[in-house]
Amino acid sequence: MIADDSKVVRVKTGRLLGTQRYQVVMAEDGLDAAQQIEAALPDVLITDVDMPGMSGLQLARQLRANAATARLPIIMVTSDSEQLRGEADAAGVDVLLGKPYPEEQLIAHIQRLANSQGSA
């Protein structure tokens, strides 16, 4: 799942993941993501930090507090990664990527996290 309030980012990231044969579900913000995750748990969540309604950090904390979603791998993308590192760690984010990031790096993190979920 890609949760980002920027349609451009959702489409661009969705296309990248589509070329890797991933099924992609998109959410327009944290609230939309939380509702969709409640209905169907994705393998990995890629989320922006700053979104209206519910931020990526709030979404991560909510997911970690729920037994059904506590182990969902979370990749957070932000432009100020060093500033947010402590807060992201405290919220339970697995990977914090700073913008811009190499596309191969995102794919490698998704593959690693999805594989660790499958073997757990």
C-alpha positions in Angstrom: 0.0 0.0 0.0 1.1 3.5 -0.8 -0.3 6.2 1.5 0.5 9.8 0.2 -1.5 12.9 -0.2 0.4 13.7 -3.4 -1.3 12.0 -6.4 1.9 12.4 -8.4 3.9 10.5 -5.8 1.2 7.8 -5.6 1.1 7.3 -9.3 4.9 7.4 -9.7 5.6 5.0 -6.9 2.7 2.8 -8.1 4.1 2.6 -11.6 7.5 1.6 -10.2 6.1 -1.1 -8.0 3.9 -2.3 -10.9 7.0 -2.9 -13.0 8.2 -5.2 -10.3 4.8 -7.1 -10.4 3.6 -5.9 -7.1 -0.1 -5.4 -6.6 -0.5 -1.8 -5.5 -3.3 -0.3 -3.3 -3.3 3.5 -2.9 -4.5 5.7 0.0 -4.9 9.4 -0.2 -3.9 10.1 3.4 -3.5 8.4 6.8 -7.2 8.1 7.5 -7.9 6.5 4.1 -4.9 4.1 4.7 -6.1 3.1 8.2 -9.6 2.3 6.9 -8.3 0.3 4.0 -5.8 -1.6 6.2 -8.7 -2.5 8.5 -10.5 -4.1 5.6 -7.5 -5.8 4.0 -4.0 -6.0 5.4 -1.3 -5.2 2.8 2.1 -6.9 2.8 4.0 -3.6 3.2 3.0 0.0 3.8 4.8 2.9 2.2 3.7 6.2 3.8 4.5 9.8 3.6 5.0 11.7 6.9 3.1 14.9 6.3 -0.5 14.2 5.3 -3.8 16.0 6.2 -6.1 14.3 8.8 -3.7 11.7 10.0 0.1 11.9 9.6 2.3 9.0 8.7 3.6 9.0 12.2 0.1 8.9 13.7 -0.8 6.1 11.3 2.3 4.1 12.3 1.5 4.5 16.0 -2.1 3.4 15.4 -1.0 0.3 13.5 1.6 -0.7 16.1 -1.0 -0.4 18.9 -3.4 -2.8 17.2 -2.5 -6.6 17.5 -3.9 -7.3 14.0 -1.6 -4.7 12.4 1.3 -4.5 14.8 3.7 -6.5 12.6 2.9 -4.7 9.3 6.2 -3.5 7.8 6.2 0.3 7.4 8.5 2.3 5.1 8.2 6.0 5.7 9.4 8.5 3.1 10.3 12.1 4.1 12.3 15.1 3.0 13.8 15.6 6.5 14.8 12.1 7.5 17.4 12.9 10.1 15.1 15.3 12.0 12.4 12.6 12.2 14.6 9.5 12.8 13.9 9.3 16.6 10.2 10.0 16.3 9.9 7.4 13.5 11.8 4.8 15.5 9.5 5.5 18.5 6.4 5.1 16.3 7.6 1.7 15.1 8.7 2.6 11.5 10.9 -0.1 10.0 12.6 2.0 7.3 12.9 5.7 7.0 13.9 6.9 3.5 14.9 10.4 2.8 13.7 12.1 -0.5 15.0 11.7 -3.1 16.0 8.0 -2.8 17.2 5.6 -5.4 14.3 3.5 -6.7 16.4 0.3 -6.3 16.7 1.1 -2.6 12.9 1.2 -2.1 12.5 -2.1 -4.0 15.2 -3.8 -1.9 13.6 -2.7 1.3 10.1 -3.9 0.1 11.6 -7.3 -0.9 13.4 -7.7 2.4 10.4 -6.7 4.5 7.9 -8.8 2.5 10.2 -11.8 2.7 10.7 -11.4 6.5 6.9 -11.3 6.9 6.4 -14.4 4.9 8.9 -16.4 6.9 7.8 -15.2 10.3 
